[in-house]
């Protein structure tokens, strides 16, 4: 696990100043405390920060191929590197190290850009091929590892693992993209198709980018996608056995490490399943850790302790309290772009706790997206059935009209929020799911924006690329399309961004076994009834894990990793909520209606409405803008 950065001249191969690369990697020291290196040649420079995990004493980077004809900087882990190494040796390759980095170089020299299809793991890497004078950038299939890039005014392209690496380049402009603000207010993060800064791009998950001197900037090429178009057949018992094999394979392959290794344990199904399989494969007690809250209804530590006792883990727990709100500036610094998933705070805390005893931690991320584990999947499935019985000519004007006049009920559970349900049913399946996933619906965003921002935004709505992705998905049903969007849009933009930044902030490598691409492909091929059955999400996964986990863990109501921000903004943080409306950074943009923000803050504090997530969003946006201006 590491950080990478580089500069590549698309036109004349001008010299690259090594000091400029050094400044870019120096902006991300947390990603690699164990070593760093810079390499330059005419028209190209590569920089690397190292967090040593495998082949701790060897494998320095930037790394040259055995014949010196290619250079690599690499962030991530290749879990099948030993099998690939053996295959490459059989084809005549020679190796001088014991790690996975040199395997990537040999794979490039053997298969060229197709090498990414051979790599099982999480990665973002850059290879400069000296004979062809090409730069090859690649990102893993699900987007576990990030990669930002930006064309600059001197004809070069700069790239880095984090936006702060690009911000260290003096030619990078800091102009905020207003469409990214629309995206952020809708989703709570800036999705991978856009960056907060105009002119900056994110290499999409499952894509590569091949660049050459004296050629224009190419477009990313997709090398992997997940398909829900086909349905796997067979007896449930056989599919259960296949799933267990894939789970074991995913977990054990991610337990390879030359440094101490452990796991996050929330007490939910997914992390408990990972810990159970780790305990099965390990000869020593698994090191586990969990974070609780000082709000009892949100605390899951008792369930985590139950799982820890069952598998005899070396377990540690810690509590997050209101006082942790003081760390908001640290969160802003981690993400660079505004990021409003408030569970980033406890995720960071559990990473800090893990790092006290381990350097690698396995997580349970990915199962909800792959196996239909979110409550919204159940609602989407039910609403699609209702849509099938009601023609659009009736749904649009009648249900839409009712939804528009029905009173809002933020306090109620989703099934009882008639306004939300009516508006969802009035539109298409894709529009309904976009509304379910969004933090702020279009009507509320419209009320927050100033006339100037509405002019800048134009006809664009953040839901448009989300709905287009669902419509174009290789899928057979509304549930398929919803899960596809979760895996391709929500997962890399929110969940994996959160885990990468919070873990790397403390120099911890987080691994996601439930995002093994073979496991994801298997889950996508399951019949709907084995993913969502009688209202129970992740049905086959839970059935498979019955041999390991008790029913009170498998079938208790899903809580999620929720931070009590609404309670905080009504209590000791009420003054912070009021201050958002008059924020200098937000006011300078001229993009928002300050009176509307102030009214919403007071409505939240009084308990008339729940705007906790909006207040958190605006606070994080305010601080991100202020940080860029500073």
N, C-alpha and C positions, 0 to 999 in steps of 0.2 A: 504494500500500500504506500502510495507516494503522491507527489505533486509534480506536474510537468509544465513546461512553458517553452515557447520557441518563436522564432521569426523566420519567415520565408519570403524572399523577394520574387514576386511574380514576373517582373520585367527584367531589367538588367540585374544580374547577380552581384549586387553591391556587397561590400564587406559588412558584416554584422558585428557591432561592438559587443564584446563579451560582457562588458559592464552593464549593458542594457538587459541582457538575459539575467544577469545576477540580480538586478533590481527586481525583475519580475518574480523570480523564485523567492527572493527575500521577503516579498509581500505575503508569502504563504508558509512561513516556517513550521507551523503546526503540522503540515502534511508530511514532513520528513525531518525529524530531529536527529536521525542517525547518519546523515551524510548528504553531500550535495556535489554537483558537478556541472560543468558547462563545456560545450564543444561547438566550435564554429568552423565554417568553410565558406568559400565564396558563395554568397547569396543565401546562406542558411545558418541558423544558430539554434541549438537545443540545450535546454536546462532541465535539471532533475533534482528533486528532493527525495530522500529515502527514509522510509520507515521499515526497518529490517524485519522480515517475517520468515522467509525461506532462504536458505543459503546465507545466513547472517554474515558470515565472514567474507563472502565473495559477492559476485554479481554487482559491481559498482556500475553506475550509469552517469552519463550517456555511455551506452555499451556498443562496441563494434562487433560486427559479425566475425566469425573465425578467420575469414579471408580479408577482412577490412573493407569490404565493398558496400556495407550498409551500417547505419547508426540508428540506435533505438533509445527513446525515452518512454517509460511505461509506468502506468498507474493501475494497480489491481492485482489479481491473482488468476492464474490459469490452473484449474484443478486437474486437468488431464495431461499436464505437461510431461509426466513420466512416461505415459503411454506414447505420446507424440515423439518424445525424445528417442524411444526405442525404435519407432517406425522410421524416423529420420536417420538414425545411425545405420539402420538397414539399407537406407538409400545412399549411404556414403558420407553423411554429415559428420563433422567432428565437433566436440564440445570441450570447453576449458573451464566451465563452471558447473555447479550442481543445481542451479535455480531455473525458474521458468522464463526469465527474460531472454536468455540465449536461445531457448526453444522457439520463441516468437520470431527472432531473427532468422533462424534456420527454416522455419515454416514459410516466411516471406520469400526467402531465396528459392525455396522448392515450389511453392504454389502461387506466389505473387499475391494480388489482392484477394484471391480465393482462400487465403490462409485463415481468414476470420471464421469461415465456416467450420474449420477444424478445431477452433479454440472453445473450450468449455470453461466459462468463468465470468468474472467481472473485470472490465478493462476499459481504459482509454489510453491509446498509445500513438506515437508518431515515429515513423521510420523514414529516414532519408536514404534513398538509394543512389549511391555515387555514380555508377555507370550511366543510369538513365536520367540522373539529375531530377528525380521526382521526390515529392514529399507525400507520404501516405498517412492519413489520419483515420483512426477507427474507434468506434464506441461499442460497448457490449450490447447484446440483444435487447435487454430490458431497460437499459439506461441506469444501471447501478452506479457507474462512475461518470462524472461530468466532463465536458470539454467545451469551452467557449473559444470563439475565434472572431477576428475582426479584420477586414481589409483597411489599410491605413493610407494616408495621403501621400506617402513616399513610394507607393507601389508595392509595399510589403503586406504580408498577412501575419498577424500575431495570434498566438493561441496560448491557452493556459487552463489549468484545472479549475480555477475559480476566477470570477470576474475581477477580484482584487489583483490578480496577476496581470491582467490587461490594463487595469487602472494605473499600474506602475509605469506603463509606457507613455512617454510624454506626448505622443501624437494621437492618443485615444481621446476623442471628443466625449464630453459628459452630458450630452443633450438627452433629456428624458423622452422616451417614445410615448406620446399620449395614448396610443392604442394599447400599450402595455399597462397603462393605468386602468383602462377599461377592463382588460383581462384580469388584472390583479383584484379589482373591486368585485368582479364576478366570482372568481375562484378562490381568492385568498393567497394566490401565488402567481408568478409569471410563467405560463406554460412553455414547453420546449420549442414551440414554433416562433417564439419571440423572446427578446431580451428587454430589460428595463431601459437600457441605453440604445438609442438609435444607432444603427450600423454594427451592432454586436449580434452575433449568431450563436446558437447552441447546436453542436452536431447532434442530430436526432439519434435516439436509441436505435440500434440495429442498422446503422448507416456507416459508410466510409466516405472519405473525400480524398481524391487523388489530384495532386497539383504538380505542375511542371513550370520551369522557367520559360519565359517568353510565350506563355499562353495565358488566356484570360482565366479568371477565377471559375473553377468548375462547380457544378452542383453536387450535393451529397447523393450517394447511391445507396439504395436499400439492399441489404443482403439477407435480412431475416424478417419474417412476419409471423404472427400467430393466426391460425385459421380455425374458425368455429363452423366451417362449412360442412364438415363430414362428421358422422356419428359412429362412434365405436360400437361394435356389436359383441355380444358374449354374455355369459352368465355373470350375475352380480358378484358371485364368489370369486370368479376368475379375475374380474376387474379390480376387486379388492386386493387380491394377491399381487397383481401388477402394480397397483398403487403403492402398496407397502414396500415392494422392491425398489421402486423409484424414490420413495421417501428415504429409505435406508441409504441408497446410493448417493442421494443429494447431501444427506447429513454427513456421512462418513468421509466423502471426498472433501468436505469443507473443514474437517478436523485435522487436516495435514498442516502442521506448523512446527517451526523450530523455536517458537517462543510460547509463553503461557497462554492458554486458551480457555474460554468459558462461554457463558450464554446469558442473554437477557431472559428473565422469567417474570411475566406479568400475572400468570395464573389463568390466562385465557387458553383456548384450545390450541392455538398455533404455536406459541412459545412453549407450552407444555409438551406438545408433540415433539418438538425439536429436542427438548431436554430429555424426554423419555428415550428417544433413539440415540442420543449422545451417551446416556447412561448405559444403554445396552451395548454400545460399541467400545466403551472406555473401561480400562482396568482400574482407574482411579476415580474418586468422587469428582463429579463435574462441578466447576465453580460457577455459581449462579448469583444473580443480583436482581433486585426489584426496587421500584420507587412507589411510595404511597403518597396520599394527600391528607391535609388536615381537615378536609371535608369528607365526612364518613361515607356519604352516598357514592362517592367517586373512588373510594379506596378499595384496591383489590389485593392488598398484601397478604390477607389471610388465605386466599386461594393459592397465591404463589408459595406460601409457607407449607401448605398442604401438599403441593406437588413436590416441593423440595424434600419434605420428610419421606414421601413415598419412594423417591429415587435416591435418597441418601446423599443429596448434593451438599457442597460446601456453600451455604447460602448466606447472603448479606442483604440487608434492606435499609432504606433511608427514606425520609419523608420530605415532601415539598410543601412549603407553607407560603402564606401571603408575602412574607418577607422576600421571597425569591423574585418578586416583581422588580426589585431593584437591579436585576441582571438584564433588563430589557436591552440596554445599550450593548451588552456583550452579544446578545442574540442578533441584533442588527448587524454588528460587525462580522458575525459568522456568515451571514447570508448575502451580504452586499445588496442584492435586490430585496425589495419589501417581501416579507414572508409572514403570513398571518395564521399559520397553523399553530395554535397555542400549545399543542402537545410537544412542540419543539423544546419547551422549557423542561418538562420532566424527562424527555428523551436525552437532552444534554446532561441532566443530573444523573441519569442511570449510566450514561457513558462515563462520566467522571467516576462514579462508584466502581464500575467495571475496571477502569484503567488503573485503579489502585492495586489490583492483583493480577491482571491479565493484559495482553497486548492485542488479542483477537477475541471477538465475541460474536456468537451466532445469534441471529434474531429470527422471529417468526413472521416477518413481513412477506406479503404476497399471496397468502392463502385466501383471503377474503376476495380479492380480485379474481383469482383463478377459479375458485370453487363456489362463487356466488354466496359470500358470507355476510354481505352488508344487508341491513334492513331495507335499504332502498331497492335492492334486487327483488325482494319479495313484493314490494309495492309496485314496482315496474311491471313485474309479471302479471299481477292482478289487474293493473290498469290497462295493460295491453289486451287482456281478455275482455274487459269492459268496452274498449274501443272497437273490438271486432264485432260487437253486437249493436253499436250505435254508429250510424253513418256520419261522416264528417259534416254534412249539411246540417245535421241536428246538433252535433257536438260543439261546433264552432260558435254559432250565434247564441244558442240556448245556454250551454254550460259555461261558455266564456262570459256571457252577460251576467249570469248568476255569480260567477267567481269574482267579477269586477265589483259587485255591490256587496258581497258577503263580508262581514267583519273579520278582521285579522285576529288570529288566536295564537300568538307566538308561544304562549305558555303550555299549549296542549300537545300531547303526543301526535306524531305525524298522522295516524289514521283518523284522528278527530279534528284535524285542521281542514275543514270543509273547503275553505277558500283555496288552499294549496291544491287540494285534490281536484276541485272543479276546474281551476285554471290549467292543471296538468292534463286532464282528460279532454279539454277543449282543443288542444293542439295535437300535433303528431306525436308518435312514440318518442322520436328523437328530441323534440322540443320538451316533452314532459320529463324525460330523464335529465336533460340539461337543467331544467328548473329544479329537479330534486337534488342535483349535485351542487348547484350554485349556492354561494353564501348570500349574495344579494341578488334578488330578481331584478329584471329590467326596469320595472316601475319605480323601485326604490332608488336604483342608480340614477335614473332620470331626475328624480327630485333632489339629489345631492349635487348634480353638476351645474355649473354656471353656464350662461349662454355662450361664453367663449370656448369652454371645453366642448360643448355640444357641437360647435362649429368645427373644432379640430377633429372630433371623433367621426363626424360625417355619418355615413350610412353603416359604418361598421358596428357589429355587436359581438361581444365575446362568445356568445353561444354559436355563432355561425360555423367556425372551424370544428367545434365539438360535434355539432349535428351533422356536418358533412362527413366527419370521420365515421360516425355511426352508420350513416346511409351507405358509405362505401365499404363497410366492413365485410370481410369474407365470413358471412354468418347466415343463419337460417331463421332466427327468431329475434324478437325484441330483447329477450334476456341475453342472447349471444352478443348482440350489438352493444348492449349496456356494459357487459363485461369486457368486450373488446376496447371500448372507450376508456374504461378504468385502467386496463393494462397499458394502453398506449398514450394516454393523456394524463390521467390523474396520478398514476403510479410514479412515472419519472418526474413529473412536475412538482408533486407534493411529497409523497411518502419517501421516495428514495433521495430527494434533495434534502429533506429533513434529516435522514439518518446519516447521509454522507457528511453534511456540514457539522452536525453536532458530534459525531464520532471523531472526525478528523480534527476538530477543534481541540480535542484532548489527546491527539495522536493515537487513537484506537482504531483498529481495523474491524469493521462490522461486515459480517458475511450473511447472506440471505439464502439458506438452502432451499426454501420453498419457492424460490425464483429460478431454480435450475430449469433451463429452457425445455428439457425433455419432460419434466414434470408439468410445466405450463402447457405444452402441446398435448399431453395426455388429458389434462383437465378440460381443455377446450374441446376435445373430441367426445367427452362424455354426454350421454343423453341428458336433456334438461332435468329429468326426474331423478337422476343420480347426483345432480348438483343441488337442486332445490326441490325438496319433497315434503308435501303436506306442510308448507310454510317453514320447513327447517332447512336453513342454508348449510352449505358444506356437508351435505348428507353423507356422501360416500367417504369423505375424509374422516368424519366423526365415527362412522361405522367401523372403518379400518382401525381407528385408534382405541376402540372399546377394549381391546386386549391389554392396553397399557394404562388408560386413564379412567377414573371413576366418572359416573354419570353426572355428578354435581359440577364437575369441571367441563365435561363435554356439552351438556345441555342447559346450563344456566344462561340467563339472558345476557346478551352481549353488552359490555359496558364501554369498551374502547379506552384509549389512553387520553382521557379528557382532563383539561385544566379548568379549575373553577373560576374562570375570568368574569362571568356574570356576577357572581357573588362578590368578587374582589371590587368590581366597579361600583357596587352598591354600598360597599363598606369603606375600608381604609383607602381605597383608590378612587373615591368619588371625585376628589379635587382634580385628579389626573384626567378623569373623564370630561369634566367641565373645561379644562384647559385646551382640549383638542380643538374646539371650535375656534379659538383665537390664536392657534399656533402660527408663529411667524413663517415657518417653512411652507406650510400649506397655503397661507394667505398670499405669499409671494407668487405662487403659481397662478393664482386667479382662477383656478379650476373648480372651486367648490363653493356652495352656498353656506356661509358661516352660520347664519341664523338657523337654517335647517339642522345643521350638525348640533348646534347648541340645544335646540328643542328636543332632539333625539336623545342627547345625553341626559337632560333633565327627566324625560319620560322613562329612561332606563333606571336612573337613580331612584325615582319615586316608586318603581315597580309596576308602572302602567304598561310598559312594553319591555321586551327583552332585546336590547341592542348590544349585548356584551361583545358579540363577535365583530360587529361593525366598529365599535369603539376600539377594539384591539387592532382591527385592520387599519383604521385611520392613524392610530398611534404609531404602528410600525411603518406606515407610509411616510408619515411626518418625519420620523427619525431617519429613514433611509434617504429621503430627499435632503435633509439637513446634513447628513454625512457626506453625500456626494458634493454638496455645495462647499463643505468645509475642506 
